[in-house]
Amino acid sequence: VNTSAAVKAEVDICCTSGNAIEVVTSLGVERVIMLPDRYLADWVAQSTGLDIIAWEGSCEVHERFTAAEIAGFRKTEKDLVVIAHPECPREVLSSSDFVGSTAGKPEQGRPADGMLDE
């Protein structure tokens, strides 16, 4: 969605962070080139087991969050539930309780625990 019309005109299919896993698995292929976000591509690869060739772009907002920040918040907020967008870096997703798109709710998101083990 956050891509220019010129780029969209060149690709085979468009998706959002909310439907990327479903769209990629529906293709029935083992390898996909995915753009513009490398972190979303990584999340899709980890979630599907497919070979995703990622464009090296990223969202400057989602890229700002860190696992260290989450750890710091957890020290002072014992009941904190962290919901991360799949366009955040892997370390942030691994430190979160749920991973889901902006359209999703925690109960619709995927539990982050164990999803992104190296």
Accessible surface in RSA format (square Angstrom, percent):
REM  Atomic radii and reference values for relative SASA: ProtOr
REM  Chains: A
REM  Algorithm: Lee & Richards
REM  Probe-radius: 1.40
REM  Slices: 20
REM RES _ NUM      All-atoms   Total-Side   Main-Chain    Non-polar    All polar
REM                ABS   REL    ABS   REL    ABS   REL    ABS   REL    ABS   REL
RES VAL A   1   106.63  70.2  80.90  73.2  25.73  62.0  82.19  71.4  24.44  66.3
RES ASN A   2   127.07  87.6  95.72  92.5  31.35  75.5  35.75  86.0  91.33  88.3
RES THR A   3    30.42  21.6  13.44  13.6  16.98  40.5  17.69  23.8  12.74  19.3
RES SER A   4    64.67  54.6  46.55  62.1  18.13  41.8  53.22 113.3  11.46  16.1
RES ALA A   5    83.23  76.5  70.15 108.3  13.08  29.8  71.83 101.2  11.41  30.2
RES ALA A   6    75.65  69.6  60.23  92.9  15.42  35.1  69.35  97.7   6.30  16.7
RES VAL A   7    55.95  36.8  53.63  48.6   2.32   5.6  55.93  48.6   0.02   0.1
RES LYS A   8    75.18  36.7  64.75  39.7  10.44  24.8  32.54  29.3  42.64  45.4
RES ALA A   9    83.68  76.9  43.02  66.4  40.66  92.5  55.53  78.2  28.15  74.6
RES GLU A  10   148.04  85.0 117.77  89.1  30.27  72.1  43.78  84.7 104.27  85.1
RES VAL A  11    52.00  34.2  28.82  26.1  23.18  55.8  33.92  29.5  18.08  49.0
RES ASP A  12   153.49 107.5 113.68 113.1  39.81  94.1  35.96  84.6 117.53 117.2
RES ILE A  13    88.27  50.2  67.76  50.5  20.50  49.4  74.23  53.5  14.03  38.1
RES CYS A  14    69.96  52.9  46.06  51.4  23.90  56.2  32.92  83.4  37.04  39.9
RES CYS A  15    33.14  25.1  18.53  20.7  14.60  34.3   3.56   9.0  29.57  31.9
RES THR A  16    54.97  39.1  50.89  51.6   4.08   9.7  46.77  62.8   8.20  12.4
RES SER A  17    25.68  21.7   9.92  13.2  15.76  36.3   0.48   1.0  25.20  35.3
RES GLY A  18    51.44  63.4   0.00   N/A  51.44  63.4  15.88  43.6  35.56  79.6
RES ASN A  19    55.82  38.5  53.59  51.8   2.23   5.4  20.04  48.2  35.78  34.6
RES ALA A  20     0.91   0.8   0.36   0.6   0.55   1.3   0.36   0.5   0.55   1.5
RES ILE A  21    36.35  20.7  35.03  26.1   1.32   3.2  35.03  25.2   1.32   3.6
RES GLU A  22   126.11  72.4 120.10  90.9   6.02  14.3  45.37  87.8  80.74  65.9
RES VAL A  23    21.90  14.4  20.64  18.7   1.26   3.0  21.90  19.0   0.00   0.0
RES VAL A  24     4.86   3.2   4.73   4.3   0.13   0.3   4.73   4.1   0.13   0.4
RES THR A  25    69.53  49.5  51.15  51.9  18.38  43.8  39.60  53.2  29.93  45.2
RES SER A  26    83.94  70.9  43.79  58.4  40.16  92.5  45.54  97.0  38.40  53.8
RES LEU A  27    69.73  38.8  45.07  32.2  24.66  62.0  48.59  34.1  21.14  56.9
RES GLY A  28    71.38  88.0   0.00   N/A  71.38  88.0  39.11 107.3  32.27  72.3
RES VAL A  29    69.60  45.8  59.03  53.4  10.57  25.5  64.89  56.4   4.71  12.8
RES GLU A  30   142.96  82.1 136.92 103.6   6.04  14.4  50.07  96.8  92.89  75.8
RES ARG A  31   151.25  63.5 134.92  68.8  16.33  38.9  40.95  56.0 110.30  66.8
RES VAL A  32    18.73  12.3  14.54  13.2   4.19  10.1  18.73  16.3   0.00   0.0
RES ILE A  33   121.91  69.4  99.24  73.9  22.67  54.6  99.24  71.5  22.67  61.5
RES MET A  34    13.37   6.9  10.83   7.2   2.54   6.1  13.37  11.4   0.00   0.0
RES LEU A  35    60.26  33.6  36.96  26.4  23.30  58.6  37.41  26.3  22.85  61.5
RES PRO A  36    50.35  36.7  49.57  45.2   0.77   2.8  49.57  40.9   0.77   4.8
RES ASP A  37     8.64   6.1   6.77   6.7   1.88   4.4   5.23  12.3   3.41   3.4
RES ARG A  38    70.90  29.8  68.17  34.7   2.74   6.5  18.38  25.1  52.52  31.8
RES TYR A  39    36.26  16.9  35.44  20.2   0.82   2.1  20.80  15.6  15.45  19.1
RES LEU A  40    13.82   7.7  13.82   9.9   0.00   0.0  13.82   9.7   0.00   0.0
RES ALA A  41     0.65   0.6   0.33   0.5   0.32   0.7   0.65   0.9   0.00   0.0
RES ASP A  42    38.63  27.1  33.58  33.4   5.06  12.0  19.28  45.4  19.36  19.3
RES TRP A  43     8.10   3.3   8.07   3.9   0.03   0.1   1.34   0.7   6.76  11.0
RES VAL A  44     0.00   0.0   0.00   0.0   0.00   0.0   0.00   0.0   0.00   0.0
RES ALA A  45    22.08  20.3  18.16  28.0   3.92   8.9  18.34  25.8   3.74   9.9
RES GLN A  46    64.81  36.2  41.27  30.2  23.53  56.0   3.39   7.2  61.42  46.6
RES SER A  47    25.56  21.6   0.00   0.0  25.56  58.9   0.51   1.1  25.05  35.1
RES THR A  48    34.96  24.9   1.31   1.3  33.65  80.2   9.63  12.9  25.32  38.3
RES GLY A  49    69.69  85.9   0.00   N/A  69.69  85.9  36.48 100.1  33.21  74.4
RES LEU A  50    38.41  21.4  30.05  21.5   8.35  21.0  31.87  22.4   6.54  17.6
RES ASP A  51    67.61  47.4  58.37  58.1   9.23  21.8  30.70  72.3  36.91  36.8
RES ILE A  52    23.02  13.1   1.19   0.9  21.83  52.6   1.19   0.9  21.83  59.2
RES ILE A  53    73.80  42.0  69.71  51.9   4.09   9.9  73.80  53.1   0.00   0.0
RES ALA A  54    35.77  32.9  17.52  27.0  18.25  41.5  17.52  24.7  18.25  48.4
RES TRP A  55   152.10  61.0 146.24  70.8   5.86  13.8 129.77  69.2  22.33  36.2
RES GLU A  56   125.16  71.9 108.23  81.9  16.93  40.3  64.49 124.7  60.67  49.5
RES GLY A  57    19.13  23.6   0.00   N/A  19.13  23.6  19.09  52.4   0.04   0.1
RES SER A  58    43.51  36.8   9.58  12.8  33.93  78.2   2.64   5.6  40.87  57.3
RES CYS A  59    37.85  28.6  28.72  32.0   9.13  21.5  16.30  41.3  21.55  23.2
RES GLU A  60   140.13  80.5 133.46 101.0   6.67  15.9  46.76  90.4  93.38  76.2
RES VAL A  61    81.33  53.5  81.15  73.5   0.18   0.4  81.15  70.5   0.18   0.5
RES HIS A  62    32.87  18.0  32.87  22.8   0.00   0.0  21.17  21.8  11.70  13.6
RES GLU A  63    64.18  36.8  51.46  38.9  12.72  30.3  20.41  39.5  43.77  35.7
RES ARG A  64   182.62  76.7 162.44  82.8  20.19  48.1  54.52  74.5 128.10  77.6
RES PHE A  65    97.27  48.7  96.14  59.5   1.14   3.0  96.22  58.3   1.06   3.0
RES THR A  66    48.82  34.7  48.72  49.4   0.10   0.2  46.50  62.5   2.32   3.5
RES ALA A  67    24.01  22.1  22.01  34.0   2.00   4.6  22.28  31.4   1.73   4.6
RES ALA A  68    79.70  73.3  60.80  93.8  18.90  43.0  68.37  96.3  11.33  30.0
RES GLU A  69    85.11  48.9  75.45  57.1   9.66  23.0  37.46  72.5  47.64  38.9
RES ILE A  70    14.55   8.3  14.36  10.7   0.18   0.4  14.55  10.5   0.00   0.0
RES ALA A  71    50.71  46.6  44.72  69.0   5.98  13.6  48.94  68.9   1.76   4.7
RES GLY A  72    34.53  42.6   0.00   N/A  34.53  42.6  28.57  78.4   5.96  13.3
RES PHE A  73   122.10  61.1 120.95  74.9   1.15   3.0 121.43  73.6   0.67   1.9
RES ARG A  74    73.39  30.8  67.73  34.5   5.66  13.5  44.45  60.8  28.94  17.5
RES LYS A  75   152.53  74.4 139.63  85.7  12.90  30.7  85.16  76.7  67.37  71.8
RES THR A  76   104.93  74.6  76.78  77.8  28.15  67.1  73.07  98.2  31.85  48.2
RES GLU A  77    95.39  54.8  91.86  69.5   3.53   8.4  20.77  40.2  74.62  60.9
RES LYS A  78   163.72  79.9 130.03  79.8  33.69  80.2  99.62  89.7  64.10  68.3
RES ASP A  79   138.09  96.7 113.54 113.0  24.55  58.1  43.22 101.7  94.87  94.6
RES LEU A  80    60.75  33.8  45.30  32.4  15.44  38.8  51.24  36.0   9.51  25.6
RES VAL A  81    86.31  56.8  66.67  60.4  19.65  47.3  66.67  57.9  19.65  53.3
RES VAL A  82    22.94  15.1  19.87  18.0   3.08   7.4  22.94  19.9   0.00   0.0
RES ILE A  83    93.50  53.2  64.40  48.0  29.10  70.1  64.40  46.4  29.10  79.0
RES ALA A  84     5.68   5.2   1.41   2.2   4.27   9.7   5.68   8.0   0.00   0.0
RES HIS A  85    23.23  12.7  17.89  12.4   5.34  13.6  12.85  13.2  10.38  12.1
RES PRO A  86     2.14   1.6   2.14   2.0   0.00   0.0   2.14   1.8   0.00   0.0
RES GLU A  87    21.08  12.1  21.08  16.0   0.00   0.0   0.22   0.4  20.87  17.0
RES CYS A  88     5.06   3.8   4.75   5.3   0.31   0.7   0.00   0.0   5.06   5.5
RES PRO A  89    17.93  13.1  17.93  16.3   0.00   0.0  17.93  14.8   0.00   0.0
RES ARG A  90    56.83  23.9  53.46  27.3   3.36   8.0  26.29  35.9  30.53  18.5
RES GLU A  91    91.93  52.8  81.34  61.5  10.59  25.2  36.38  70.4  55.56  45.4
RES VAL A  92     4.04   2.7   4.04   3.7   0.00   0.0   4.04   3.5   0.00   0.0
RES LEU A  93     1.28   0.7   1.28   0.9   0.00   0.0   1.28   0.9   0.00   0.0
RES SER A  94    59.09  49.9  35.21  47.0  23.88  55.0  31.58  67.2  27.52  38.5
RES SER A  95    35.24  29.8  20.84  27.8  14.40  33.2  16.85  35.9  18.39  25.8
RES SER A  96     7.08   6.0   0.00   0.0   7.08  16.3   0.00   0.0   7.08   9.9
RES ASP A  97    50.40  35.3  39.25  39.1  11.16  26.4  14.86  35.0  35.54  35.4
RES PHE A  98    56.33  28.2  56.33  34.9   0.00   0.0  56.33  34.2   0.00   0.0
RES VAL A  99     1.72   1.1   0.04   0.0   1.68   4.1   0.04   0.0   1.68   4.6
RES GLY A 100    17.22  21.2   0.00   N/A  17.22  21.2  14.20  39.0   3.02   6.8
RES SER A 101    18.09  15.3   7.47  10.0  10.62  24.5   2.85   6.1  15.24  21.4
RES THR A 102   123.62  87.9  89.10  90.3  34.52  82.3  69.87  93.8  53.75  81.3
RES ALA A 103    93.49  86.0  58.78  90.7  34.71  79.0  69.90  98.4  23.59  62.5
RES GLY A 104    31.67  39.1   0.00   N/A  31.67  39.1  13.62  37.4  18.04  40.4
RES LYS A 105   124.65  60.8 120.16  73.7   4.49  10.7  69.78  62.8  54.88  58.5
RES PRO A 106    46.64  34.0  45.59  41.6   1.04   3.8  46.32  38.2   0.32   2.0
RES GLU A 107   136.57  78.4  99.24  75.1  37.33  88.9  67.09 129.8  69.48  56.7
RES GLN A 108   123.97  69.3  90.25  66.0  33.72  80.3  37.62  80.1  86.35  65.5
RES GLY A 109    15.50  19.1   0.00   N/A  15.50  19.1   5.57  15.3   9.93  22.2
RES ARG A 110    86.99  36.5  85.94  43.8   1.05   2.5  27.05  37.0  59.95  36.3
RES PRO A 111    83.50  60.9  83.50  76.1   0.00   0.0  83.50  68.9   0.00   0.0
RES ALA A 112     1.19   1.1   0.00   0.0   1.19   2.7   0.00   0.0   1.19   3.2
RES ASP A 113   134.33  94.1 113.36 112.8  20.98  49.6  37.12  87.4  97.22  97.0
RES GLY A 114    48.62  60.0   0.00   N/A  48.62  60.0  21.93  60.2  26.69  59.8
RES MET A 115    57.41  29.7  46.00  30.4  11.41  27.2  16.15  13.7  41.26  54.7
RES LEU A 116     7.11   4.0   0.19   0.1   6.92  17.4   1.54   1.1   5.57  15.0
RES ASP A 117   107.10  75.0  87.88  87.5  19.22  45.5  36.27  85.4  70.84  70.6
RES GLU A 118   183.33 105.3 117.13  88.6  66.20 157.6  85.77 165.9  97.55  79.6
END  Absolute sums over single chains surface
CHAIN  1 A     7488.5       5756.7       1731.8       4183.8       3304.7
END  Absolute sums over all chains
TOTAL          7488.5       5756.7       1731.8       4183.8       3304.7
